[in-house]
Amino acid sequence: MEETNFDNFDVQEKLPNATPAIILGVLSIICCLCYGFGAILGGIGLFLTNRDIKTYNGNPNRYSNLSNVKTGKVLCIIGIVLGLLWLALVIWMISYFGIEAMQDKALMQEKMRELLGE
């Protein structure tokens, strides 16, 4: 009977937070217009991806889906940037036009005409 050495078979595991990071990255892009909520989701996803990258760097032969983690990281960064840009635009609009103008359509049109020089 022939002996088989099963120690030579390397079974690679998947990194635990790769799929949640991709989901959070996509959701952060979708929710980037929700007053900073997309940036929060992207931040959570970025935290998870950094944790997985540290886990991968500790034992690279054990894990197989680093590309999914990198994809999730890129999506999270895009979501954070878009969310923060939108939040900055909203803050600028409130500071420039005022809350009253943003709630009244006619006053907002008047302020926009002033801004455009018409």
ChimeraX attribute file (.defattr): number of C-alpha atoms within 10 A of each C-alpha:
attribute: neighborCount
match mode: 1-to-1
recipient: residues
	/A:1	3
	/A:2	4
	/A:3	5
	/A:4	7
	/A:5	7
	/A:6	7
	/A:7	7
	/A:8	7
	/A:9	7
	/A:10	9
	/A:11	11
	/A:12	12
	/A:13	11
	/A:14	15
	/A:15	20
	/A:16	16
	/A:17	20
	/A:18	23
	/A:19	18
	/A:20	16
	/A:21	31
	/A:22	24
	/A:23	17
	/A:24	25
	/A:25	30
	/A:26	21
	/A:27	20
	/A:28	31
	/A:29	23
	/A:30	15
	/A:31	20
	/A:32	26
	/A:33	19
	/A:34	13
	/A:35	18
	/A:36	21
	/A:37	21
	/A:38	30
	/A:39	30
	/A:40	20
	/A:41	25
	/A:42	35
	/A:43	21
	/A:44	17
	/A:45	33
	/A:46	25
	/A:47	15
	/A:48	20
	/A:49	29
	/A:50	16
	/A:51	16
	/A:52	21
	/A:53	18
	/A:54	11
	/A:55	15
	/A:56	19
	/A:57	12
	/A:58	10
	/A:59	9
	/A:60	13
	/A:61	12
	/A:62	15
	/A:63	17
	/A:64	14
	/A:65	15
	/A:66	17
	/A:67	10
	/A:68	18
	/A:69	27
	/A:70	19
	/A:71	17
	/A:72	27
	/A:73	26
	/A:74	19
	/A:75	23
	/A:76	32
	/A:77	20
	/A:78	20
	/A:79	31
	/A:80	26
	/A:81	17
	/A:82	22
	/A:83	27
	/A:84	20
	/A:85	17
	/A:86	19
	/A:87	20
	/A:88	14
	/A:89	13
	/A:90	14
	/A:91	13
	/A:92	12
	/A:93	14
	/A:94	14
	/A:95	10
	/A:96	12
	/A:97	15
	/A:98	14
	/A:99	12
	/A:100	11
	/A:101	18
	/A:102	15
	/A:103	10
	/A:104	10
	/A:105	11
	/A:106	11
	/A:107	14
	/A:108	17
	/A:109	13
	/A:110	13
	/A:111	17
	/A:112	14
	/A:113	11
	/A:114	10
	/A:115	11
	/A:116	8
	/A:117	7
	/A:118	7
